[in-house]
Amino acid sequence: MKTLCTLLFLALALSKTGTAQTLQTVVDNGNTTTSPVRIFGHADFGEAWDPTPYGAVQITRPENLDAKFHLSFIRRGQMVYGMGFLYNSDVFAIQAGSDNKSLRGLFMDANGYVGIGNTTPGANLDVKGQIAVSGTGAAMNFLDRNDNSKVLQFYNTGGNLNLYSVGYGMTDSKITFTADGRIGIGTLTPKEALSVNGNIRAREIKVETQNWPDYVFSKNYVLPDLKSVEKHIERNGHLPGIPSAKEAEKDGINVSEINAKLVKKIEELTLYLIKQDKELKKIKIDNQKLKKAVFKNGKF
């Protein structure tokens, strides 16, 4: 009887073993994998999963591990990178280090916006920090939204940042920013803080100036006599104190200085006219006196 009970127990155990799930356990720690583990279908990692999987692999984490990553990458015994949702957030992150609360990494929110160093991106790409671009070709391209053609390109040429308008030739830089802070529009070699090779149209331009020539009206100002002005014009072909045509073509015109010089000439001309008016009035008075003297003598 005892032998019969033993046989029945073994038969029951074998039947249970035949219907139970078969679990795969990997215990080898060798350098060569001769029997790799393969998963057909989808795999679930974690305590809970979506019964309708959207991918071949699902990774979940329990609520009490919300401050942990879903996936960690270890190098030399230390965590280097982590992937998963941020702490108490629906923002997906790829971060450096072991803390999924830091700002060091790449983040994507539910809208598909991507942030670098920014966990709350407000655009398709939102970067908080500096951007370094190197290599050959354009550092940045701006494309037409309709046909995806290039419209504007940024190039780093010899330490200068050049903005090109595509379609006009690569030698036709529209704007150049030099390493020493100068800006050129239509020129690759700006010599001033702002150099423009072309026309400028503006509603108003204000130019700062000093030493405005009101001193011409001072009593101590010596007004050049017209004879000396005439000789200077005959000898040099331009007014005293005014640059010649050759000088203007070679060096350009300082707007502030030339305006002050022109005002000075206008003020000097005004003084000449005032002086001439006084002389004409005196001549007129003298003529009237002369006429009276002539009529008085009865010669007319």
Secondary structure as UniProt FT lines:
FT   HELIX           2..19
FT   STRAND          43..45
FT   STRAND          57..59
FT   HELIX           63..65
FT   TURN            66..67
FT   STRAND          71..75
FT   TURN            76..77
FT   STRAND          78..85
FT   TURN            87..88
FT   STRAND          92..96
FT   TURN            100..101
FT   STRAND          105..108
FT   TURN            110..111
FT   STRAND          114..116
FT   STRAND          125..127
FT   STRAND          140..143
FT   TURN            145..147
FT   STRAND          150..157
FT   TURN            158..159
FT   STRAND          160..165
FT   TURN            166..167
FT   TURN            170..171
FT   STRAND          173..177
FT   TURN            179..180
FT   STRAND          183..185
FT   STRAND          194..196
FT   HELIX           213..217
FT   TURN            219..220
FT   HELIX           226..236
FT   TURN            240..241
FT   HELIX           245..251
FT   HELIX           255..296
FT   TURN            297..298
//
